[in-house]
Amino acid sequence: MGTLAGRMSRISEPETLAMARRSRELAAKGLKVINLTLGEPDFPTPDVVKKSGMNAIRNNYSYYSPVNGFLELREVICKKLARENELEYSPNQIVITTGAKQAIANAILTTVDPGDEVILIAPYWVSSSTPHPILPGLFIQTVN
């Protein structure tokens, strides 16, 4: 078995996950911690969401989705944007991601080449200024 690519040695634990881990450790010791690290809600999943998830599984929505998300969901999002925001988009202009980090990574990977300069306006999310191992040579300039 071969060795890993060199870029793998440049990957460390994301600061966000390190802070979340530390928050859990402190809470386990009985300290009162307000954890603002991961962006997770501080309430249980609402029953309507649980029921929708269970119905999706019963209806065999249990396979990998298309990379850009299910067409039905993208169509609903287009209708929502038109109705509530007066914005017109077609489903082929909508991409579903697992979260903001994936959306930002997708945007950067599709628009920025190694050596390009990215200007990052502060304040920004803690992990945004971390160099990305897939884009060697990406220069991130922070502006306060």
N, C-alpha and C positions, 0 to 999 in steps of 0.2 A: 504494500500500500504506500502510495506516494505522500509527500508532505503537502501541507496546505499552501495555498497561494500566499505570497508575501503580504498582501493587503490584510489578511486575517490577523496578523500580528499587530496591526494598527487599531484593531477594534477592541475597545474596552467597555466595561459596563456603562451604559448610558447614565448620565447624572440623575435623570429623572427616576430611573429604577433604583439607583443607589439611595436616593433620598426617600423613596417609598419604602425600601427595605429598612432603612434606619427608623422611619416613622413607626413601622410595625414593631420593630424591636423595642422602641421606647414605650409604646402602648402596652406591649406584653409585660413590661416591668411595672405597669400600673400608672404610668404618667399620662396626663391628659394631653393628647396630641390632636391638633387640627391639621389634617393631612391634605395639602393642596397640590400634591405632586402629579398624580396620574390623570386628573380630570374625571375620575369616576364619581358617579352620583353618591350622595350620602343617604340614600333611601333605597328600599328594596324595589326590585323590578315590578312595575304596576301590573295588576292582574290581567288587564286587557292585553298587555304585551306578552305575558306568559301564555295566555290563551291563544293569541295569534301564532306564537312560536310552536305550540303544540299542534295547532291546526295545520300549520305548514308541514310539520313532520308527517302528520296523518295523510296529507295530500302529496306525499313524496317529494317535497321541496327539501330533500336531505342530501342532495348531491352538490358537487361544486357548482357554483354559479358561473356564468360567463365572466370573463375578465372584467368587462365594463359593467357588469350587473345585469339582473334580469330585465328584459325589455318591458315587462308589465310595470315594474317599479320605476323605471326611467320615464315611462309614459305618465304615470301618476305624478311624478316630480315635475314634469313639464306642465301639467294641468295646474298644479299648485302654484308654480312660479307665475303662470299667466293670471290666475285668479287673484292671488294675494299680493303679487309684486309687480304686475303688469309687465312681465318679461316673457318674451317669446323664444323658446328653444325647442329643438327637435330632439327626440331620444338619442340620436347619434352624437349629440353635443353634450350628453350627460354621462358621467362616469361615477359609479358607486365605489367608494373605498371603505376600508375598515376603520378609518379614522383620519384625523387631520395630518398626522405625521406621514401616513401613506400618501395622502393627496399631495402634500408638499414635496415629498420625495419623487412622486410621479411627475409633477410639474418641473422640478429641477432636472430630472433625468431626461426629459423630453425637450428641454429648451436650453440647457447649459452644457457647454463642452469643457473638458479639462483646460485650465489656463484662463477661462473666462472669469471676470470679476463679478461677484455678487455683493450688492450693498445691503446690509442688514441694519434696519433702523431699530434703535433701542427705545423702549424696552422690548425684549423678545423672549420667547420661551427658552429656558435654560439650555436645552440640547440643540437649539438652532445654530449655535456658533461652533459646534463640534465639527471638525473636518470630516468629510464623508469618504470612507475608504474606497468606494466605487468610483469616485471622481478625483483621482489624484491630481494635484495642481490647481484645484479649485480654490480661488482666493476669496475669502469672506472678509469684507470691510465692514466694521461696525461703526455706526454713527449714533452718537448720543444726542 
